[in-house]
Amino acid sequence: MKHYRKGLWFQIKSRRGFVNITGDIQEALRESGIKEGLLLCNAMHITASVFINDDESGLHQDLEQWLEGLAPEKPHSRYRHNSGEDNGDAHLKRTIMGREVVVAVTGGKLDLGPWEQVFYGEFDGMRRKRVLIKIIGE
């Protein structure tokens, strides 16, 4: 069995944002040479997420609004975590959106559904953060 590891780095200029990383993951898969197996992609920071959904701007706006309704950024004082920090909401948003995705690799391609894309979700941006891609298979 072969394995391949690659890191992606992001520095979102705003506090929150979504980045379609499907192309980056496809490139890592091509580099790996693996044709059949599994690809894990996970955020390496507790205030960021990797998830699969549709690449549609209205949906991204809906996700942002929904997450902000569940865990509003302000007032910062509402979160016990915010003793000397202001990102308690980002930890909760990451918990809701998840840490990672696992995608089947079939015939050297990501085995995604017709509208599925992979996204990096940032909930406490303006600093450099890493995403890990790990691929195992033959």
C-alpha positions in Angstrom: 0.0 0.0 0.0 1.2 3.5 -0.9 0.7 6.7 1.1 1.1 10.4 0.4 1.0 13.4 2.6 0.7 17.1 1.7 -0.1 20.3 3.6 -2.0 23.3 2.3 -1.7 26.7 3.9 -4.4 29.4 4.1 -4.5 32.9 5.5 -8.0 34.3 5.1 -8.0 38.1 5.2 -11.3 38.2 7.1 -12.5 36.6 10.3 -14.6 34.0 8.4 -14.7 32.6 4.9 -15.1 29.5 2.8 -12.5 28.4 0.2 -13.2 25.7 -2.4 -10.1 23.4 -2.1 -11.3 20.6 -4.5 -8.7 21.5 -7.1 -5.9 21.5 -4.5 -7.0 18.0 -3.4 -7.3 16.7 -6.9 -3.8 18.0 -7.6 -2.5 16.2 -4.5 -4.2 13.0 -5.6 -2.6 13.3 -9.1 0.9 13.9 -7.4 0.4 10.8 -5.2 -0.1 8.4 -8.1 -2.7 6.5 -6.1 -5.6 5.1 -8.1 -7.7 3.3 -5.5 -7.9 4.1 -1.9 -9.0 6.8 0.6 -8.2 10.5 0.9 -8.4 12.2 4.3 -8.4 16.0 4.4 -8.5 17.7 7.7 -8.1 21.2 9.3 -5.1 21.3 11.6 -6.6 24.2 13.7 -9.4 24.1 16.2 -11.1 27.1 14.7 -11.2 25.9 11.1 -13.1 23.1 9.2 -13.0 21.0 6.1 -16.4 20.0 4.8 -18.2 18.9 1.6 -21.1 20.7 0.1 -22.3 22.5 -3.1 -20.3 25.5 -4.4 -23.1 28.0 -4.6 -22.8 31.5 -3.2 -26.3 31.6 -1.8 -25.7 28.4 0.2 -22.4 29.9 1.5 -24.3 33.0 2.7 -26.9 30.7 4.3 -24.2 28.7 6.1 -22.6 31.9 7.4 -26.0 33.3 8.6 -27.0 30.0 10.2 -23.7 29.5 12.0 -23.7 33.1 13.2 -27.3 32.5 14.5 -26.1 29.4 16.4 -22.9 30.9 17.7 -22.8 34.7 17.3 -19.3 36.3 17.4 -20.4 39.1 19.7 -20.8 39.9 22.5 -17.5 38.2 23.2 -18.4 38.1 26.9 -21.1 35.5 26.3 -18.4 32.7 26.0 -16.5 31.4 29.0 -13.6 30.5 26.6 -13.1 34.2 25.8 -10.9 34.9 28.9 -8.1 36.8 27.1 -9.4 35.6 23.7 -12.3 36.5 21.4 -12.8 33.3 19.4 -15.2 31.2 21.5 -17.7 31.3 18.7 -15.2 30.0 16.2 -14.6 26.9 18.3 -18.3 26.2 18.3 -18.7 26.8 14.6 -15.8 24.4 13.9 -17.5 21.7 16.0 -20.7 22.1 14.0 -19.0 22.0 10.6 -16.6 19.2 11.4 -12.9 18.6 11.3 -12.4 16.5 8.2 -13.7 14.7 5.2 -12.8 11.2 3.9 -13.3 10.8 0.1 -13.0 7.5 -1.8 -10.5 7.4 -4.6 -11.6 5.4 -7.6 -9.8 5.2 -10.9 -7.4 8.0 -9.8 -10.2 10.4 -9.2 -12.1 11.8 -6.2 -15.3 9.8 -5.9 -17.6 12.8 -5.2 -21.3 13.2 -6.0 -22.4 15.4 -8.9 -22.5 18.7 -7.0 -20.1 17.9 -4.2 -17.0 20.1 -3.6 -14.5 20.2 -0.7 -14.2 23.4 1.3 -11.9 24.9 3.9 -14.0 26.8 6.4 -12.4 29.6 8.4 -14.0 30.9 11.6 -11.1 32.9 13.2 -9.0 34.1 10.3 -6.3 36.6 9.6 -3.6 34.2 10.5 -1.9 31.3 8.7 -3.4 27.9 9.2 -2.8 24.4 7.8 -4.9 21.7 6.2 -3.5 18.1 6.0 -4.1 15.8 3.0 -3.3 12.1 3.6 -3.9 9.6 0.9 -3.6 5.8 1.3 -4.1 3.1 -1.3 -2.6 1.5 -4.4 
